[in-house]
Amino acid sequence: MEKQKIEFPKYTTEMLEILKKGRVLLVGQGKDGKPNPMTIAWGSIMFSWNKPIFVAMVRSSRYTYKLMEECDTFTVNFFDESYSEAMKFCGTKSGRDHDKWKETNLTPVKGKSIDTAAIKEAMINMECKTVYKDEMNLDFLEKAIIDQKYDINVNPENVPHTFYFGEIVDLYGAISEK
Ligand SMILES: Cc1cc2nc3c(=O)[nH]c(=O)nc-3n(C[C@H](O)[C@H](O)[C@H](O)COP(=O)(O)O)c2cc1C
């Protein structure tokens, strides 16, 4: 099925449901021009500054963080349940040590409106340009969440997230209407 343009905020609920299930790949692409997909399950779709925005949360321990810091664009790619294995792989292995494209058989394709790659097999592709970023300040976070998610004694990877607010500059997908 040919992918069609999606008018924001259509399918926002569906996209958040897919995000909650962890079937979303964030693609960052650094100075070397090589894209890398990382599984995400936390984020937000919002309307702010008169723009549609996707907010991605990336811990500084991720290889993707380096790529997000090197480039001001990223893509967010939503998948159906048949890609669960690829989500698991991209959510447990790092692009520092793996070519995730080769190992998942997913295909990076040139973005329509930005240079960062989107993913061919995704049901919906979102192309974003970072307009604001903010590193979490744990002083302002509820203690129960700190204990659960940000205790570096439990896991050294539990460092704070950086929020990347990306203006959604293109949104398209192949969706069969029920
Ligand atoms: C279901 C799922 C959701 C995840 N969500 C996030 C997220 O929102 N933010 C984040 O920084 N890491 C998240 N992760 C962890 C990264 O995907 C994981 O550490 C990955 O290996 C990092 O890849 P990279 O080093 O190539 O960037 C998630 C992992 C899984 C399995």
The ligand as an ORCA input file, in Angstrom:
! r2SCAN-3c Opt
* xyz 0 1
  C      10.276     -1.398     24.782
  C      11.494     -0.535     24.983
  C      11.331      0.841     25.115
  C      12.433      1.679     25.305
  N      12.239      3.032     25.414
  C      13.319      3.866     25.554
  C      13.131      5.286     25.605
  O      12.015      5.831     25.466
  N      14.240      6.059     25.793
  C      15.501      5.519     25.917
  O      16.492      6.265     26.087
  N      15.701      4.167     25.852
  C      14.643      3.347     25.656
  N      14.818      1.985     25.576
  C      16.174      1.425     25.664
  C      16.969      1.523     24.342
  O      16.148      1.166     23.240
  C      18.182      0.586     24.389
  O      19.025      0.952     25.461
  C      18.968      0.527     23.093
  O      19.793     -0.611     23.109
  C      19.797      1.772     22.845
  O      20.318      1.700     21.549
  P      21.525      2.613     21.034
  O      22.681      2.442     22.015
  O      21.838      2.090     19.658
  O      21.033      4.021     21.021
  C      13.729      1.130     25.379
  C      13.900     -0.263     25.239
  C      12.798     -1.079     25.042
  C      13.009     -2.569     24.880
*
